[in-house]
Amino acid sequence: MLPNPINQSVTRHELVRLAEGLAPHQGYNPTGLLSVRILRTEAVLHDVPVLYKPGAVFVLQGRKQGVLEGDVYLYDEEHYLAVSVPVPFRMESVASEERPLLAVYIEFDMPLAAEIASEVDMQRSGQTVSQAKSLISSRMEPAIEDVVLRLLRALGDPLETAVLGASILRELHYRVLVGPQGAQMISALQQKGTSGRIIQSLARLRETYSTDISVTALAGEAGMSVPSYHTHFKALTGSSPMQYVKAIRLHEARLMMARQDRTIADIALLVGYASPAQFSRDFKRHFRRTASEEVKWMRQHLGDLALRA
């Protein structure tokens, strides 16, 4: 049976209404579930560097798109973005004062996602293993839209949040992992084969980004030659290992500057830069703003929630 356009319109209207009620402030708004936040913004953004944690973004009003190595990932009122591996990419968004962008950000519970991925894989044994992908744009199907709607309804009532929130989030994890491109996310979560070794390497880099990094050592730990490691690393992340490390350092520094009263020199050292001058140059090249300008921009566009530790 084909979806009823009238019912879809009613559902969309309710999604927007609920999100507006849960997100009264500009920037990221907290909810009764720590892994869920709602963005409200009137700003039109162009070529903004972002680094999302594993999870999913559902845009209920407005439009966003990410660009990674020339590939465009649309997440708008008809598509959602799933992130299986944190990768730096560039983002733009469309919004206005009359029609602000409203988006629900879900951070994955990684043990739960891995558990569901394992069960799905076991039930579908014998199917061809898909190539892992870091970013995936999928159409917002009725089953996904329905669970997002029930999540927003529950978030409007503290009792429902406490009683039903965890089970709705579990279902949402499941719906994403059995969606049109869920097999690619499952491959990333299970960390099998060559891409699995790269994903394990990424986890190590996120823990040790502030130390001296040896690509030769990383390749050896992954059981690859350095050229092979570079090739597979870029295929998954869109960047070289050292470009990836630099992006992590700069994004972590950005948050530290917003959250802590430290000098730029102190923060540069904390994230692994030996030269504060080089840090400042790299920061401005990456974010297109100085450190003080970027902190001001974050407070204006992202709100207090994005700046909390």
Secondary structure, 3 states (H helix, E strand, C coil): CCCCHHHHHHHHHHHHHHHHHHCCCCEEEECCCCCEEEEEECCCEEEEEEECCCEEEEEEECEEEEEECCEEEEEECCEEEEECCCCEEEEEEECCCCCCEEEEEEECCHHHHHHHHHHHHHHCCCCCCCCCCCEEEEECCHHHHHHHHHHHHHHCCHHHHHHHHHHHHHHHHHHHHCCCCHHHHHHHHHCCHHHHHHHHHHHHHHHHCCCCCCHHHHHHHCCCCHHHHHHHHHHHHCCCHHHHHHHHHHHHHHHHHHHCCCCHHHHHHHCCCCCHHHHHHHHHHHHCCCHHHHHHHHHHHCCHHHHCC
